[in-house]
Amino acid sequence: MSRITLTQFLIEQQREQKHIPADLRLLIEVVARAVKTISVYVGKGAVAGLLGNAGTDNVQGEAQKKLDVAANELLLQANEWGGHLAAMASEEMEMPHPIPHGYPKGGYLLVFDPLDGSSNIDVNISVGTIFSVLRRPEGVTETDESAFLQPGSEQVAAGYAIYGPSTMLVLTVGTGTHGFTLDREFGAWVLTHSNITIPADTKEFAINASRARFWEPPVKRYIDELLAGNDGPRGQDFNMRWVASMVADVHRILARGGIFMYPLDEKNRPNGGHLRLLYEANPMAFIVEQAGGAATTGREPVLSIKPNKLHQRVPVILGSKHEVERVARYHRES
Ligand code: AFP
């Protein structure tokens, strides 16, 4: 059986299509190798002694899980010495991580959420890793926080791994969104889902409904209409799903359509939203848009936001295009 591996796919993107330079290809391969190791640890669960809290808090004041810390370390170590990066930044670290002295530096910045959906680790529900690659801005030699503050439209690559019944890597380098499944016996990423397309219409939505009393009027209007189903203005029934791992919710939307919402509400307003712009919202927005979907905060496209800090939070509404456009319209009309 002839199979296209991630390496072949990337070489094709580099050589034939001239979409990516060689150093970006190599960088993505290093991330993909690190993710394989994370997948092994996640799969071992309690056997590896990696469930539960690490006993520390991250910069957001959230209790770190042992796997958060381990996945963060794995990504840092794997990417430090490759020579493709100027610096890295992570959900788990307050400040950017410089490339240690003695290693060559490159022209890219890597940002990641090493283990997204941490609350699901201990209950054996899918979690993931999200990453985004930016260019180091021209003329910047010391790579501090400001180098990372680029709009999502500047991303040159983005992806996520989902550690579910199978492990998958979903990737975009700006030429569509493609899914690779890990063949565990051979240790190879096999292209199984090329040119993923999100249907523009959907009957499925994902939102944490326990926050309904804090929602803004346009969100309340939209969800009320969906809940009214056949008897309401939409004239059809909708179904609801919420995994509480963004990777799993987005993965379902890439597979069969849907809308994912973590909107601005009265409770998260002081923080500007819930999800982090640089390593959650931006990479997912890039992946979703490359699959024909859309991503907005309700007020502006996610990819157009100029960040003002590394761990900035934003509202996120993404997925099937027509539904996302409808929610954006309800915000304009509100
Ligand atoms: P972590 O990276 O801290 O695990 O974040 C999980 C998350 O940001 C995202 O993956 C989920 O969609 C969302 O939080 C779940 O939020 P609720 O706790 O409100 O369900």
Residues whose N, C-alpha, C, O or C-beta is under 5 A from the ligand:
A	BS01	AFP	L115 D116 G117 S118 S119 N208 A244 S245 M246 V247
